[in-house]
């Protein structure tokens, strides 16, 4: 009789082999695209080539290798941009950097011009801190990062995030658009005072100073639009969880708490697996006010007593408002003992492309109404 664990061992061996094979293929493709990008870049400068020449190169490659995919003129230009973004960085130059290079294992690093001055040679290796993430993400993600990052440090941030959290192209595109690099860990909070050091550090990295809710299209919210924003978040809950980050699970909206036979409702309630804690969100349509923290402090006390499981960490509350003054937030936190932060949100007020030109702008509409 075949034991179940034996089949499981075979299954894991097959899956591991497939994963390793895919990683090796991706590694070779990234190296190939850097090589081609360097050659295209060098010859473009030397020969003063234009776009038509790149297209011609693509056509000639198709003739030599019928059925070849992934080497269109557009992709060749992307490979050149990819190479040019990294060529002057310490990440792929032979100059060693203790932060990014494995000095003890000098096998692969990146690109520098070879003896014939015609293309790259591959020198010292990247450290495991960056090498594994660098070769684990797709070229599509690499190009998106190179095309949108303002610095090498920013690019490294998105490479490591993409690898660690398995971001798809669309997820990466969203986080670049919302400028996660500038906003992660910047949330005004009292975590250092109210949470254990390790949990506090994790909480700071789990939250952003501003959240881009571009799936909500409103211009000037009226007095009832907190409910509208909440409804739109619930209707687009998958997109909202993407804005929050990894590890979040949605528990519910208008979450009911019963305290001494009185009902209270938390706008949005989530659970974060990484932090092992509940996260309450209170939506506010205008500027932050100090009195908002009193209400949130009450919610968190009730959640910790009535909902939190014994093994879980204390609940965390986020006031999500349209505007805030960080100094006012700082003073407001001082006498509270529950973990809270204050973030802002930005919605989209852009007219969809297909409707542009069909609808009057706001000034024209006001004139018509008057």
N, C-alpha and C positions, 0 to 999 in steps of 0.2 A: 504493500500500500504506500502510495506517495504521500509524504507528509506535507502539510500546507506550507510550513516555513521554508521547505526546500524550493517550492515554486516561487515563493516570495523573494528568496535570495536570487533566483534566476532573473526574476522580473526586475529587481533593483540593479543587477549587473547589466542588463540590457539597457535600461533607462539611463544609467550612469554613462555607459559607453556612447549612447546616442548623444547625450548632452556634451560629453567631451569632444566627440567628433564635430558637433556643431560649433563648439567653441574654437576648435582648431581651424575650421573652415573660415569662420569670421575673422580670426587672427590673420590668416593668410590674405583675406580680401582687404583688410585695413592696411596691411603692409603694401599690397599691390597698388591700392589707390593712392597711397602716399608716394610710391615710386613713380607712378604715372603722372600724378599731380606735379611732382618735382620736374620731371622731364618736359611736360607741357609748359610749365612756368618758365623754365630756363630758356627753352626755344622761343617762346612767345616774346620774351625780352630781347633775345639775341636777334631774332628775325623780324621783330615788330609785327607779329601776326595779329590779324583781326579775327572777328567771330566767324567769318566765312571759312577761314583756314581750319579752325577747330571743327567745323561741320564737315569739311573735306576729309580731315583725318578720320573722323567717325565713319564716313562713307567708305574710305579705303580699308579700314579695319573690317567692315562688314563684308567687303569683297574677299579679303584674305581669310576671314573666319565666318563663313555663312551661318546665320542663325545666332550670332553673338548678341547677347542681351546685356544691358547695363552700361553701354559705352556710347550713348548718344552724345551729340555735341554738348547738350546741356549738362550731362553727367561729367564729361571731361572737364568742363569749366568748373564744376563743383569740386572735382578732385584737385584742380589747381588752387582753388580758394582754400580748401582743406589744408593742403601743404603750406601755402603761404601764411595761413593763420599760425601754424605751429613752428615754422622754420626758424624763427628768431628767438624762440623761447628756450629756457634752460631744460625744458621737458624733453626735447628731442635733439638738442645740440650736444656735441661731445663734452662741453664744459660740465664738469660734475657738480651737482648740487646735493648736499646732504639730505635735503628735505624730500627730493623726488627721485634720487638715484640709489641703486643698490651698488655701492662701491666695491663690495666683495665679489659680486657676480657680474663681471663685465662681459655681457654677451649681446644684448640688444638694447638700444636706446632709441634711436631715431635717425635723423637725416643730417648729413652734411655732404658737401660736394666731394665726389671721388677724385682719384688721381687724374682722370681724363677731363675733369671739370664738366662732365656731361650729365651727371646724375648723382643720386645719393648712395652712400654706403651706410651700413648699419653698425652702430657702435655700442656704447655701454647701455645696460638695461635700465629700464624704469624700476623703481622700487615696487614691491608688491602693493603698497598703498595706492598707487595709481596704475600700475601695469595691468593688473587683472581687470579693473573697471574699464580702462582704455580699450582693451581688446574684447570686452564682453558686449558692448553696445553696437548697434548696427551703424552702417555708414550713413543712413538717412538721419539718425539721431546726431551723429558726429557733425554732419554738414549743418544741421539746424543749430547746433551749439556754436559752431565756428562762425556762422553767418550772423548770429545775434548777440554774441558775448562781447563785452567791451574790454575784457582783460583776460589774461591766462588764468588768473585766480578764479574768475567767474566761470570760465569754461570748465575748469577742474571740478568746481562745485557741482555743476550740472551733470558732468560725466559720472561722478561718484554717486549722486542721487539717482540718476537714470539706472545705473547698474544695481545699486542696493535695493531700490524699490521697484525694479522691473517696469519702468515707465514705457508706455507705448509712445509712438511718434506724437499722437494727439495729446497725451498727458504731458509730455515734454513741451510741446508747443504752448499748452495752456500755462505751464509754470514759467516759461520764458516771458510770455505776454504779461503775466501778473507780477513779474519781477521778483520771484521768490528769493533770489540771491540777496537783494537789498532788504527784504522784509522779514525773512525768517529770523526768529530769535530777538526781534526788536520790540515785541509787545510790552507796553507798560504793565507791570505786574508786581505782586507782593509775594511771589513764589519762594524767594530766598528766606523770608521770615516765617512762612506758613507751612512749608513742606520740608521733608528731610532733604539733605544736600543732593543726593543722587537723583531723587524724584524731581526735585526742583530744576536741576539742570536739564533733565529729559523734557520737563514741561515747557521750559523756555524754548527749546528747539522744536517743540511740537506745534507752536503757535506763531502766527504772523501778526505784524502791526496793521496790515490792511488786507482785506479779502476782495478779490475781483468777482463780483456776481454778474458777469456779462450775459447770463441767461435771463436776467430781469431787465426789461425795457420800459423804463419810466423816466419822465423828465422832471416834473415838480411834484413830489409826493404831497398829498393833502393830509388832513388829520387822521384819516383812517388807513393810511398806507402801510403802517406796521403790519396789519393783518394781510394786506396785499403781498408784501414782501415775504411774509411767512408762508402764505399759500404758494407763492412761486417757488420758494425754496423746497417745500414738500413735493411739489409737482415735478421738480427737477432734482430730486434728492441725490441721484447718482452724481450729477455735476457738482452739487454742493459738497458732497463728501470728497470729491477730487480736489476742491479748493481747500478743504481742511487739511488734507495730507493723508498719510497712510495709517492704518490701524483703527480707523473710526467705524463704529457700527451705529446705525440710527435706531433709537428706541421709540421715539414718538414726538409729536408736537402737541402743545397744550396738555402736557403731562400733568395728571391730576394728583395733588397731594392733599390728604385729609389731616388737618391738625385741629384737635378739639372741636370736631364736628363742623369745621369751616373748610371750604374748598379753596385751594390755591393752584394756579396753573403755570407751569414752566413752558416758555415759548417753544424751545427745542431741547431735546435731551438725547445725548449720545453716550456711547461707552468707547473708551480708547484702550485697545488691547495692550499696546506698548506701555502705557502709563498705569494700566489696571485701575482705572478710575472713571467715574461718571463725569460727564462734561455738560453743564447747563449753559444754554445761550439765551440771553434776553435781548430782544431786538428793540432798537430805539431809532426813530426816524430823524431826529435832530441832533443837536449838540449833546455831549456828555454832561450830566449833572451829578454832583456828589451824592444826592439822595438815592440814585440808582443802586449804589453799592449796598445800602441798608436792605433793600428788597432782595438783592442777590444773596447777601449774607444769610438771610432768613431761609431762602430756598436751599442753600447748601447745608445748613444745619438740619433741615427737615430731610433732605436726601440722605445725609450721613446716618441719621437715626432710623429712617423708615425704609430706605431702598438699598443702600450700600450693603454688600455682603461682607462678612467678617474678614475675609482674606484680601479685600480690595483696599486701595489707597483712598485718602480723603477726596471728596468730590471737588471739581474745579469749575469755577464760573467765569463766563466771558460776557461782558457787555459789548454788543455789536451795534455801534451807532454811526451816524453819518459824519460827525465831526468830533474832535476832542482837542483839549489843550493838555499836554503832558504834565505841566506843572500842577494844574488843578487835579489831575488824576493822581499824581504823586502824593499831594496833601490828603486827598480823600482816602487813600489806602492806610494811612498811618495807624489807625486804631482798630483795624479789623483783623481777625485771626483766621479767616477763611481764605483759601487760595483763589485769587481773582485776577483777571486782566481786562484791559479795555482795548478793543480794536475798532477800526473803522471799516466800512465797506464802500465799494464803488460799483454802481450799476451801469448798464449800457443805455445810452440814450441815442444810439445811432439808428438811422432808418435802414432797414435791410436793402441791399443792393437792388433787388428787383422792384422796389417801390420808389427809389430815388427818381425825382423828376415827375412823379405822378401825384405827389402830395405837396401842398403848399408848406413853406417853412413857417416857423412859429410867429414871426412878425407879420407875414401876409395873412395868416389865420386870424390874428388879433384884429387886423384891419377889417377883414370880412365880417367878424363877429360884431365889431363896433358899428 
